[in-house]
Amino acid sequence: MAKALIVGEIHNQELAATTLESIAAAQILEASSIAVIIAGYDIESIAEHAIFAGADHVYTVSEGPAADGEFDDLVNAAYKVAIEIKPDFVLGSKTITGRDVMPRLAFRLGTILVTDCMSLERDDARRICATRPTYGGNVNAKVACLGEPTVLSLRPKSFEVNDSDRSRKGEIQEVVFDSNIRTRVIKKIEEQSEGISLQDAKTVIAGGRGLGGPEAFSKLHDLALVLGGAVGASRAACDAGWVPSSYQVGLTGKTVTPDLYIAIGISGASQHMAGCSNSKTLVAINKDEGANIFKEARFGVKGDWEKVLPAFIEQLHELID
């Protein structure tokens, strides 16, 4: 009977979607008992949400540095819970929090970490097997997890969230642990954003190096406004300073799974495709007919985006009006 521990996260005073995905992943691995640890203030209703989503036990940290967002203390709290309940596997997400917490937690537990898992299953020997990208996203590798406990970091948007059941019952318990931090958050700066978030958008318009400069992204915003979507970018566009890093889609950026992904001036490098390959429909606009993006796209337009995009937006306005 396998037991799971999930390092949960809270976004905007709600249980993060990535934590709901981790609960779904634990169910895929046939966990007989699912525990979730979350830290923050006024989180009683969030803890209940975790139970409705499938957790059997929720361990809370409702005061102190961990509740303030100190990763050091979240590691301490998660380690204390892991020592007590002895899980067979520990799940977290490849988010800013997960990238900081999960490696350190694995080290404290004396085991290894398997990162960026896109799917999970059990083999005939009942070992956990994870599929994850390697060689810069050029190849997907299936690996058997031999560490005890197995610690895995999941790629966001890779696991479908199950429906909540408000009739479910579970146990909520405050964690008592020794607080010991070596780093401290001095200041938090929240980036102001308008409209739909990139990872929640059903339509994403993404631009790359082929746009030639930051001014071109205003056209992408125009198209996103018409389609009710969000704007993304390749790493090259973000590294050039044309748009903030929060726009980045790819292996080292955000993973998106929209119904429609329109890639404009993006070559289709494997690192970028790792962040958008699960889009339901991918459309590419590029003047280079040899661009790799056309191998991935369902629909492709070979041409100069400066000519194609205005005509496309005009046609959309006619259809909508």
C-alpha positions as CSV (number, residue, x, y, z in Angstrom):
1,M,0.0,0.0,0.0
2,A,1.8,3.0,-1.3
3,K,1.8,6.3,0.6
4,A,2.4,9.7,-1.1
5,L,3.5,13.0,0.2
6,I,2.9,16.1,-1.9
7,V,4.7,19.4,-1.3
8,G,1.8,21.8,-2.1
9,E,1.7,25.4,-3.1
10,I,-0.7,28.3,-2.7
11,H,-1.3,30.9,-5.4
12,N,-3.5,34.0,-4.7
13,Q,-4.9,32.3,-1.6
14,E,-6.0,29.2,-3.5
15,L,-4.6,25.8,-3.8
16,A,-2.3,25.9,-6.8
17,A,-3.3,24.1,-10.0
18,T,0.1,22.3,-9.9
19,T,-0.8,20.8,-6.5
20,L,-4.0,19.5,-7.9
21,E,-2.0,18.0,-10.7
22,S,0.3,16.3,-8.2
23,I,-2.7,14.8,-6.4
24,A,-3.9,13.4,-9.7
25,A,-0.4,12.0,-10.4
26,A,-0.4,10.3,-7.0
27,Q,-3.7,8.7,-7.9
28,I,-2.2,7.4,-11.1
29,L,0.5,5.8,-9.1
30,E,-2.2,4.1,-7.0
31,A,-1.4,5.7,-3.7
32,S,-3.5,4.3,-0.9
33,S,-2.9,7.4,1.2
34,I,-2.1,10.9,0.0
35,A,-0.7,13.6,2.3
36,V,-0.3,17.2,1.3
37,I,1.8,19.8,3.1
38,I,1.0,23.5,2.6
39,A,2.2,26.7,4.2
40,G,0.5,30.1,4.5
41,Y,-1.8,32.2,6.5
42,D,-5.6,31.6,6.8
43,I,-5.4,28.3,4.9
44,E,-8.2,26.3,6.5
45,S,-10.4,26.4,3.4
46,I,-7.4,25.7,1.2
47,A,-6.7,22.6,3.3
48,E,-10.3,21.5,2.8
49,H,-9.9,22.0,-1.0
50,A,-7.0,19.6,-1.0
51,I,-9.1,17.0,0.8
52,F,-11.9,17.5,-1.7
53,A,-9.4,17.0,-4.5
54,G,-8.2,13.7,-3.2
55,A,-5.9,14.2,-0.2
56,D,-6.4,12.1,2.9
57,H,-4.2,14.1,5.2
58,V,-3.2,17.8,5.0
59,Y,-0.3,19.1,7.1
60,T,-0.4,22.9,7.5
61,V,2.2,25.5,8.5
62,S,0.1,28.5,9.4
63,E,2.7,30.7,11.0
64,G,6.4,31.5,11.0
65,P,9.0,31.8,8.2
66,A,7.5,29.0,6.1
67,A,4.1,30.7,6.1
68,D,5.9,33.8,5.0
69,G,7.3,32.0,2.0
70,E,10.7,31.0,3.3
71,F,11.8,28.0,1.3
72,D,14.3,26.9,4.0
73,D,11.6,26.4,6.5
74,L,9.3,24.7,4.0
75,V,12.0,22.1,3.5
76,N,12.3,21.7,7.3
77,A,8.5,21.2,7.6
78,A,8.3,18.8,4.7
79,Y,11.2,16.8,6.0
80,K,9.6,16.5,9.4
81,V,6.4,15.2,7.9
82,A,8.3,12.7,5.6
83,I,10.2,11.3,8.6
84,E,6.9,10.8,10.4
85,I,4.7,9.3,7.7
86,K,7.5,7.5,5.7
87,P,6.0,8.0,2.2
88,D,6.9,5.7,-0.6
89,F,7.2,8.7,-2.9
90,V,7.2,12.5,-2.7
91,L,5.8,14.7,-5.4
92,G,6.2,18.4,-6.2
93,S,6.1,20.7,-9.2
94,K,8.8,22.2,-11.4
95,T,7.8,25.7,-10.3
96,I,9.9,28.4,-8.7
97,T,9.1,26.8,-5.3
98,G,9.6,23.3,-6.5
99,R,13.0,24.0,-8.1
100,D,14.2,25.3,-4.7
101,V,12.5,22.9,-2.3
102,M,12.5,19.5,-4.0
103,P,16.3,19.0,-4.5
104,R,17.0,20.0,-0.9
105,L,14.3,17.8,0.4
106,A,15.6,14.8,-1.6
107,F,19.1,15.5,-0.2
108,R,17.8,15.6,3.3
109,L,16.0,12.3,2.7
110,G,19.2,10.7,1.3
111,T,17.6,9.9,-2.0
112,I,17.6,11.2,-5.6
113,L,15.3,13.6,-7.5
114,V,13.8,12.9,-10.9
115,T,12.9,16.2,-12.4
116,D,10.5,17.5,-15.1
117,C,8.4,14.4,-15.2
118,M,5.8,14.5,-18.0
119,S,4.1,11.1,-17.2
120,L,4.3,8.4,-14.5
121,E,3.5,4.8,-14.4
122,R,4.4,1.5,-12.7
123,D,6.3,-1.3,-14.4
124,D,5.8,-5.0,-14.0
125,A,8.0,-4.9,-10.9
126,R,5.8,-2.1,-9.4
127,R,8.6,0.4,-9.7
128,I,7.7,4.0,-10.5
129,C,8.8,4.9,-14.1
130,A,8.9,8.5,-15.2
131,T,9.1,10.0,-18.7
132,R,11.2,13.2,-18.8
133,P,13.0,15.2,-21.4
134,T,16.8,14.9,-21.9
135,Y,19.5,16.3,-24.2
136,G,17.9,19.7,-24.1
137,G,14.4,18.4,-24.9
138,N,15.5,16.5,-28.0
139,V,14.7,13.1,-26.6
140,N,12.2,11.8,-24.0
141,A,13.7,9.3,-21.6
142,K,11.8,6.7,-19.6
143,V,13.6,6.1,-16.3
144,A,13.0,3.6,-13.5
145,C,13.1,5.3,-10.1
146,L,15.2,3.4,-7.6
147,G,15.5,5.9,-4.8
148,E,13.6,5.3,-1.5
149,P,11.5,7.3,-1.1
150,T,11.2,8.2,-4.8
151,V,11.2,12.0,-5.1
152,L,9.7,13.5,-8.3
153,S,9.2,17.0,-9.7
154,L,6.4,17.2,-12.2
155,R,6.2,19.4,-15.3
156,P,3.2,21.7,-14.9
157,K,0.2,21.0,-17.2
158,S,1.3,17.4,-17.7
159,F,-1.4,15.8,-15.6
160,E,-5.1,16.3,-15.9
161,V,-6.8,17.5,-12.7
162,N,-9.7,15.3,-11.4
163,D,-13.0,16.6,-10.3
164,S,-13.3,17.6,-6.6
165,D,-15.6,15.7,-4.3
166,R,-16.9,17.9,-1.5
167,S,-18.2,14.9,0.4
168,R,-14.7,13.6,1.0
169,K,-13.4,13.6,4.5
170,G,-9.8,13.9,5.7
171,E,-7.5,14.9,8.5
172,I,-6.0,18.4,8.8
173,Q,-3.1,18.8,11.2
174,E,-0.6,21.6,12.0
175,V,3.0,20.6,11.7
176,V,5.3,21.2,14.7
177,F,8.9,21.3,13.7
178,D,12.2,23.1,14.5
179,S,12.5,26.3,12.5
180,N,16.0,26.7,11.2
181,I,16.6,29.0,8.2
182,R,19.8,30.2,6.6
183,T,18.3,32.5,4.0
184,R,15.6,35.1,4.3
185,V,13.3,36.8,1.9
186,I,14.1,40.6,2.1
187,K,11.5,41.8,-0.3
188,K,8.8,40.5,-2.7
189,I,8.1,42.4,-5.9
190,E,4.9,41.2,-7.7
191,E,4.8,41.8,-11.4
192,Q,1.6,43.5,-12.5
193,S,-0.2,41.6,-15.2
194,E,-3.5,42.3,-17.0
195,G,-5.8,39.9,-18.7
196,I,-5.5,36.1,-18.8
197,S,-2.4,34.5,-17.4
198,L,-0.2,32.7,-19.9
199,Q,-0.6,29.2,-18.4
200,D,-4.4,29.5,-18.1
201,A,-5.0,30.9,-21.6
202,K,-6.9,28.8,-24.1
203,T,-5.2,30.7,-26.9
204,V,-1.5,31.8,-26.9
205,I,0.2,34.0,-29.4
206,A,4.0,33.6,-29.1
207,G,6.8,35.5,-30.8
208,G,10.4,34.8,-31.4
209,R,13.6,36.2,-32.8
210,G,12.1,36.4,-36.2
211,L,9.9,39.4,-35.1
212,G,13.1,41.5,-35.2
213,G,12.4,43.7,-32.1
214,P,10.2,44.6,-29.2
215,E,7.8,46.8,-31.2
216,A,6.4,43.8,-33.0
217,F,4.9,42.4,-29.8
218,S,2.3,45.1,-29.9
219,K,0.8,43.3,-32.9
220,L,0.8,40.1,-31.0
221,H,-1.1,41.8,-28.2
222,D,-3.6,43.0,-30.8
223,L,-4.2,39.5,-32.0
224,A,-4.4,38.2,-28.5
225,L,-7.0,40.8,-27.7
226,V,-9.1,39.7,-30.7
227,L,-8.8,36.0,-29.8
228,G,-9.1,36.4,-26.0
229,G,-5.7,34.9,-25.4
230,A,-2.3,35.7,-23.9
231,V,1.1,36.6,-25.4
232,G,4.2,34.4,-25.0
233,A,7.7,34.4,-26.3
234,S,10.7,32.3,-27.1
235,R,13.8,32.4,-24.9
236,A,15.6,34.4,-27.6
237,A,13.0,37.2,-27.5
238,C,13.2,37.3,-23.7
239,D,17.0,37.2,-23.5
240,A,17.1,40.1,-26.0
241,G,15.0,42.1,-23.5
242,W,12.1,42.5,-25.9
243,V,9.6,41.2,-23.4
244,P,9.8,40.2,-19.7
245,S,11.0,36.7,-18.8
246,S,7.5,35.9,-17.5
247,Y,6.5,35.6,-21.2
248,Q,8.9,32.7,-21.9
249,V,7.6,29.4,-23.0
250,G,9.9,26.5,-23.1
251,L,12.1,24.1,-21.3
252,T,13.4,26.8,-19.0
253,G,10.2,28.8,-19.1
254,K,6.6,28.0,-18.8
255,T,4.7,25.0,-20.0
256,V,1.4,25.8,-21.8
257,T,-1.3,23.6,-23.1
258,P,-3.8,25.9,-24.9
259,D,-6.4,24.9,-27.5
260,L,-4.6,27.1,-30.0
261,Y,-0.9,28.1,-30.1
262,I,0.2,30.5,-32.8
263,A,4.0,30.7,-33.1
264,I,5.2,33.7,-35.1
265,G,8.9,34.1,-36.0
266,I,9.8,31.1,-33.9
267,S,12.2,28.5,-35.4
268,G,10.9,25.6,-33.3
269,A,14.0,24.6,-31.3
270,S,13.4,21.6,-29.1
271,Q,13.8,23.7,-25.9
272,H,10.9,25.9,-27.0
273,M,8.7,23.0,-28.2
274,A,9.1,21.4,-24.8
275,G,6.9,24.1,-23.4
276,C,4.1,24.1,-26.0
277,S,4.1,20.6,-27.7
278,N,1.0,19.6,-25.9
279,S,-1.1,22.4,-27.4
280,K,-4.2,21.0,-29.2
281,T,-3.6,23.0,-32.4
282,L,-0.3,24.6,-33.3
283,V,-0.1,27.2,-36.1
284,A,3.3,28.5,-37.3
285,I,4.0,31.7,-39.3
286,N,7.6,31.8,-40.5
287,K,9.4,33.0,-43.6
288,D,11.9,30.2,-43.4
289,E,10.3,27.2,-45.1
290,G,13.0,25.0,-43.5
291,A,12.2,26.0,-40.0
292,N,11.7,23.1,-37.6
293,I,8.4,24.6,-36.4
294,F,6.7,23.5,-39.5
295,K,7.4,19.8,-38.6
296,E,5.5,20.4,-35.4
297,A,2.7,22.6,-36.6
298,R,-0.7,21.4,-37.7
299,F,-1.0,24.4,-39.9
300,G,1.8,26.5,-41.3
301,V,2.1,29.8,-43.2
302,K,5.3,30.5,-45.0
303,G,5.7,34.3,-45.3
304,D,6.7,37.5,-43.8
305,W,4.8,38.0,-40.5
306,E,4.6,41.8,-41.2
307,K,2.4,41.0,-44.2
308,V,0.6,37.9,-42.9
309,L,-0.4,39.1,-39.4
310,P,-2.2,42.4,-40.3
311,A,-4.2,40.5,-43.0
312,F,-5.0,37.8,-40.5
313,I,-6.2,40.3,-37.8
314,E,-8.3,42.1,-40.4
315,Q,-9.9,38.9,-41.5
316,L,-10.7,38.0,-37.9
317,H,-12.4,41.4,-37.3
318,E,-14.6,40.8,-40.4
319,L,-15.5,37.3,-39.1
320,I,-16.3,38.5,-35.6
321,D,-18.2,41.6,-36.8
